[in-house]
């Protein structure tokens, strides 16, 4: 997988993709900024966004809304890709600024996050729900005042030992084998996002929620 920190750090680089459609969708990959967090479990959302951005021919390198962003088109719709730079627990600050600026409807805010309740190689796509203990989602729900936005959860596995601190687990690095799985899973996640924004909601949910643990 590409070193996503190096990609995100190129603030001065301009994307060659010109977006003509007005921005009406926001896709948010959750994670923590900085090289130390690049391949940690909490950054599964950043990893998936890296793949989606590359597929669309852009780099999330424009600093706006307390985030690194890029614009692209999916199914003729303008989409803002966002990587909050606030650290996970304050992700809602970045989302709120972008949503208020573009006046994006809740159902057009698609958030990609890690999920410790799913094994590595599993994903879930849902149109609403609670934060499930994920603090980035909790920040978004708290600051936005609603939870009826779609979220794509990427499994990062449960704590190996009950006594292990949760923070230590989500900030631990993926193994080489898990990274290979995550790279392939991120391709599927990017496809799910495109299907969802294209209006193929049921197809996106089926693909995302299928078992991918044999990748």
N, C-alpha and C positions, 0 to 999 in steps of 0.2 A: 504494500500500500504506500502511496506517496506520503512524504512527510508533510502532513497537512499544516503544521505550524509554519513551515517555510512558505507554503502557498498563501496562507492568511496574512503573513507578515509583509507581503509585497504591496504596501498601501499605495505606492505611486503608480503601479501598473494599471493601465486602462483596458477594460474588456473590449474585445472587437465586436461583440454582439450588440446591435442596436435594437432596443425594444421600443416598438411603436404603440403597442396596446397600453392603455392605462392600467396602473397597478390595482388589481382587485383581489389578489391572493397573497397571503403571507405564509411562507414555510420556514419554520424555526427549528434549527438543530441545537439541542441543548448540550452544554459541556462547560469546561473551565478553560480559560485562555492560558497560554504559556507552554513552553516546551516540556516542562516536567509532567504535564497532564495529557500529552498527545495520545498515548495508547493506554490510558487508564479506562476502567469500566464506566466511569461517569461520563466519558466522552464518546460513547457510542453514537449519540446524536450528531456530534461534529463529524464523525467518520462517515456516517451515511450522507450527510450534506456534502462532504467532499466529493463523493461519487456522483451525486445528483448534479452538482455544479459542473463537474467535468463532462458529464453526459450532455449538458446544455451548452458547453463551450464557454463557460464563464469561471471566474475566480471570485470568491467572497473576499474582496480586498478594499472596499470603499467604507470608510469609517462614518457611520451615521447611526443615530438612535441608540447610542451606547452599544453598538454592535459593528461587526464587519458584514457588509452586505454585497449583493449583486442582483441585477435585474435580468430576467429571462422571460421567454414566452413558452407556455405549455398549452397546447390546444387553442392557440390564438388568444390566450388570456395573459395579461401582464402579471408576473409573479415576482415578489421580492423574497430573495433567499437571505436568511438572517442567522448569524452566529453571535449571540449576546456575549459581550466582553465584561459583564458585570460579576462574573462567577455565578455558579449555579443557583445559589439561594436568592439572588436578586434578579433572576432572568425576566421577571414580570416587568421590570422598569423599562427594559429595551422593547419588549413587545408592546407595552402600553403606548410608548412614544410613536412607534410606527403605525399602530392601529389608529391612533387619534389623527395622525397626519394624513393617512390615506383613507380614513373612514371605512375600514375593512369590517365586514360583517363577521360575527363570531364563527359561523359555519365555514368561513373562508380562511380561518387561521389553523394551519395544520402544524402540529408540534411533534418533533421526533425526539424521543428520550430513551434513556436506558431503563431497564426494569429488572430488579433483583429477584422478582417472583417468577421470572421465566428463565428457562435454561438457555445457555448459549446455543444459537441455532434456531431459536423460536422468536416469533414476533406476534403482536396483536395490533389490530387497527380498529378503533372504536370512534364513534361520532361524538361521544360525551362521556362524562363520568367524573369520579373523584380523582384526587391526585395520587392515590395508591401509595402514599408515603414518599413519592418523588418530590424533592423540595423545589426543583425548578418548576414543575407543574403547579405545585402549591403556591409559589410566588405569582405565577401568571393568573391563577384562579382568584387569589386574594386581591390583587391589584386591579384586575379587570372586572371583578364582580360577577363573573359567570363561568360556567364550566361546560357549556354546550359548544365546544370546539373539538374537531377531530384530533386524535393523537395516535401516533404510531410508536408503539413501545418495542424496543429491541432487547431481547433477553441477554443478561450478562451473568446469570447464575446466582445461586443463593450462597450465603456465607458458608465456608467449609466447616466452621466450628461455631456453635451457638455463643460462646463467650467472646468471640472476635467482635471488635467494635465495627459498627456498620460503616463509619467514615473510613476506616482503614481498608475495608473490603472494596468500596466503590472507588477508592483512589489507588487501588492496587492495579498492576499492569496485567493485561491479557497475556496468556502464554502464546508461544508461536503457533501452536495448533489452533487455539481459539481465534487468533488474528486471521488465520486463513479462512476460518468459518465466517468471521465478521466481514471480511472483504467480499466474499460471495453473497452473504446476506445483505450487505449494503447495496449491491446491484439490484437485488429483488426489492428492497425498500424503495429505491429510486423509481423502479417500475411501478410500484404500488402508488407512489405519490403522483406520478404522471397519469395513471389510470383514474385516480380519485379526482384530480382536478379536471380531467377530461369528461367527468360526469359518469364514469363507469364505476360507480360506488360499489355495487355488489361484487363485481369482478375484482376490484382492488381488495376488498375485505377477504374474499376467498383466497386470493393469492398470498396475502400477508399472513393470514391466520393458519395457513397450511403448515404441516410439519416440514422443517428444513434442517433437522438435526443430522441428516445423512449427507450433508453437503461435503 
